[in-house]
Amino acid sequence: MRLDAGNPKMRTLMRDLWGDSGAEDDGTPESWRMIWVPPAMPRRRLSGPYRGAGRFSKRLVFSQWAVAPKSISILVSNRSQSLARDAARSVRGDSWQPLRYPLRPGVRKESGSLSKVWTWGMAYPSWVLAELGDVTGYTRRTGQSLPVDPDEQRRDVAERLRPRLAELAERFGEGRGAVDARWYGVAGVLLDRLAATVSGAPWVGPARLGLVGSLPGNSEGIHAHLEALDDPGTLGAQPDDLADRLAQLALAAPGVCALRALAGVESGDSSEQWSDALRWKPVRSGALRIGWAMLRLFDRAEIQAAIWAGFQVDHGRRLAEEDPESRSQAYLRAALDQCLAGDLDAVFSEYLHQIGEAVGMFESGRGTDAMTRVVDEVVSALTIKTANQQLRPLTVQDGRVMEAEPEKMPCRFALRYGDAAATDQAENRSEMVRTAFNSPFWPFALATTSAGQEGIDFHRYCRCVVHWNLPSNPVDLEQREGRVHRYKCLAVRQNVASTWGPDVRVWQSHDPWKTVFRIAEEAVASSGAGDEMRPLWVWSPDSGDGVRIERRVLPLPLSREQGQYGRLVRMLGSYRMAFGQPRQEELLAVLGPDADDADLARAAMIDLTPNDPAASTGPWPPERPGREGRSSGRPRPVSPPGR
């Protein structure tokens, strides 16, 4: 069922999220083709729907009307799904429908044999592939700068893999007969097992990494798959493209990317410690859980449509009809293409750095508890269930308005935060929604009322606040926008990355975000401009082309909100002046249109920036002035210009 926006505010919000599909390109990325927010500091060149979307931000929508969040989540999700399905059908045919669990390994009822073993290449965290596909080692070896060309690196990894695959074929394959697609799933495991044998290290197979114990319900089939990965028996002939496929998995498979990122957060800059962390069982276990959660995400109907929509950007061709198994394999290739196009490797690195710091991983050192908390949050964000909102259509029959049968409207691209019913179940759902919004993955829009206005952080991947309607006072406006203006928020990370990201020390770090913020703090402190806010809470590059916390207001033409907004901005300027923190635009709104003198602006504010003891030439703390020199604590009166 396709719904019409039917509201100018709703249409404006949709254009703000993904541009106008029927108009010329306005620079707004088509976010309905993307599965995650592009990394602020990509390590490989972005392509497909992520090309040119480096400054994309999620949207946080506030409304005073209780019914608005539900309507926004239904209509925005419905429209994004409609666009994605149309694009998918242009690639897969007009009769395209989402497959049922296209990437879920199973057991065939007829024969009892295992099906879709080849999907494990996406989920299994192979440390051999992680080292081969490591962009840090690639830049050190080739001297290239970031972001690197992913196609060049893929070819480099494929050439380095071919001798190893030949050895695997001698040990585990017949080398003749039909091509065996299981190689795509088991090759990473066999490479790790062979490497452990050569080094003399104890081998911990995938069945002992704890995935089955973390899954709900009966997981006997999954356990059988994990056992078969470790001991696949005799395999048939290797596919001709096995080296190329494994090279792409080394660069972009979710399990491998999660392994690299977890090891980087665990070890920091040390290459030796990073290599050890790749083999540490808690890191491997966590990466396997994340890889499995990504497979479940890719199985969702709305994600399948978005994957094919993203595939259309660079390929744009219609694929021939295939049998169900071949359709699943084609979808896996499209999903892997999206992982490489959107640099999932850098996405996980940025995301896990934030969670690791939040749980105190950097201070506590190596420990399974902190690692488990990091992985739990990622898995929770990836596996949040699609919300099915009920829609009650109205029809007209014989001149009478009738209520039709209610329809379930799946919501995943946009969600609402906070429920009217104050129950434990509603609170748990709200926490899961908050976790998902604070991840780089869907939802890309979150609509809420005052329930999300105070004491809750939504800053990790959002720097744009949309005011569906205006609050009645400046305190509420400040509270709304304060949800995204926090420590290491998206705007700060994007600006810090553009300023210090090109530093070679960042390129060669296995935790680039820890390194880039350390470099930024050192640079700001050495310049004498350091304080307790910059660069971790506030930072804008000197070039002036940085991003900012954005405010979107949606007043209808000729409505009261147009005049209300001007008054609210002036009140906000006065409110912030009381704390000595006026923003330039709001300060000028208070002082009037003629107040363009910088001295006038400085005279009307109180500077509460913390003093730097090291920069003081006198005694510390400074002596209190006498009564004659004591400040009144109020701004000096300012006469209008010309008087």
FENLIN-V276758 format. One line per field, one symbol per residue. phi: phi as a letter, one per 20 degrees, with the letter a starting at -180 (. if undefined). psi: psi as a letter, one per 30 degrees, with the letter a starting at -180 (. if undefined). burial: 1 if it has 16 or more other ideal C-beta (glycine too) atoms within 10 Angstrom, else 0. A space follows every 10 residues. Layout:
phi->???
psi->???
burial->???
//
This chain:
phi->.ddegmbfff fffffffbmd fedffdneff ffeddbfgff cfdcffblfe fmdfdfcfdd ddbeefefgf ffffffffff ffffffffff edofefcgfe lfdefbcfff dmeedlffff ffefefffff ffefffffff fdmfdefeff ffffffffff egffffffff ecdfmbnffd ffgfeeffff ffffffffen ffedfffden fgfeefmfcf ffffffffff cfmeefffff efffffffff ecfgffffff ffffffdmef fffffffgef ggffffffff ffffffffff gffgffffff fffedmdeef fcfgffffff fgffffgfff felggfffgf fffffgffem ffeemfafff fffffgffff ffdgffedee ddfdcdclmd edeeffdedf cbfccddndf fedfffffff fffffffedf egeeccdbdf fdecmcecef ccccddefbe febffffffg fffddcflfg ffffffffed gfffffgede cfffffffff ffffffenef bedededcac fffndfecfd ddddffgmef ffffffffff ffffffffdm cffgffffff fofeedefff fffecdedfg fegfeeedfc ffffffgfef ffmdfffdeg gne
psi->kkkkegkeee eeeeeeegaj fgllkgfkki ffflflkkkf ikflkkabff kggfgkklkj kkkfkffeee eeeeeeeeee eeeeeeeeff eflfgkkklj ifgjkakkee fglklhffff feekikfeee eegjfeeeee efgllkklje eeeeeeeeef feeeeeeeee eflfglalkj ffeeefeeee eeeeeeeefg lkkjlffggg eeffklajge eeeeeeefee ifaklakkke geeeeeeeee efkeeeeeee eeeeeefbfj eeeeeeeffk eeeeeeeeee eeeeeeeffk eeeeeeeeee efefeglkkl klleeeeeee eeeeeeeeee egifeeeeee efeeeeeegg efefakkfee eeeeeeeeee efgkkkkjkk kjkklkkhgk kkklkkkkjk keeklkkkle kileeeeeee eeeeeeeglf lkkfkkklbf fgfkgkkhfe gkgjkkjelk lflfeeeeee ffffiakhle eeeeeeefef efkffeegkf ifeeeeeeee eeeeeffggk afekgfekkk lffgglllkk kkkikkkglf feeeeeeeee eeeeefffgg hkleeeeeee flffigkeee eefglkjgkk ljeffkfalk llkklleegk kfgkkkkkkl kf.
burial->0010100011 0011011110 0000000011 1111111111 1111111111 0011111111 1110000111 1111111111 1011101111 1100010100 0111100000 0001111111 1111111111 1111111110 0000011101 0011011100 1001100110 0110000001 1111111111 1111110000 0001011011 1101000000 0101110111 0100111110 0110111111 1111111111 1111111110 0011101111 0111111111 1111111111 0111111111 1110000010 0000001111 1101111111 1111111111 1111111110 1000000001 1111111110 1101011010 1000000000 0000000011 1111111110 0000000011 0111111111 1111111110 1110011111 1111111111 1001011011 1111110111 1111111111 1010011111 1111111111 1001000001 0001110011 0000011011 0011100000 1001100111 1110111000 0100011111 1000100001 1001000000 0000000000 0000000000 0000000000 000
//
